[in-house]
């Protein structure tokens, strides 16, 4: 029967999508790697890999095996973490996905974790909400930081962290006023740079505009707030940003910041994770730190 090593080979092949590179990562020759994959297929009685002159992906059966392989690797890693933790040392690696609007909040977590657990490393990735959910479900992510109103969260476990509120960032020459508030209807009439429509933040902004009967026509769309802020700094366009993000990103001197009202909308940002029992010690440490930061 296949063992954990076989699972690690399958997971490596999924990461690299290349037999030679996956074999190199696993510390074995490519012929030995390929032979072990074929033996695994023979044991299960199904083809797992689509083959040609190169790796062409996984078969439907292979995708099922890959999902379980990732889960078994994570469970084995969690067991090792718990054993090491019992000895007084927490060692491991966490992969966390965060929607772009939550990146600056999440960026404060690694340093706090390192203070408490020097052996614990963290990989923080900027991802769309749908990619975060997919990553948790296929076990390529340990957790995510995303919008809790997303209807596709399904059975994932959620922990609220903070409420996102929105501000208009606008060049002085385009601003309806130089301080105070601005309505969503007023904002809709300005030349705007907004996030692309596949991003949950943009979908939320569009929903709020629609709720007041406004239909903005953005001049530019981007998947990075830095690009939007550059347009504000150049005096060309206005943008809408979460207040927390506006507090932490470098805003061009002289830019006008107005809180959006009528409505004064909020959306909940939270931690999402698979409902696993027991939870690996590394994840518990991460969860504890991020909830303290959110308070």
PyMOL commands that set and color helices and strands:
alter all, ss='L'
color gray80, all
select helices_A, chain A and resi 4-16+19-26+30-44+60-86+100-106+109-116+129-137+151-153+172-174+184-188+200-211+225-233+243-248+281-294
alter helices_A, ss='H'
color red, helices_A
select strands_A, chain A and resi 49-51+55-58+92-98+120-126+143-147+157-170+181-183+193-195+220-222+239-242+256-261+266-273
alter strands_A, ss='S'
color yellow, strands_A
deselect
rebuild
show_as cartoon
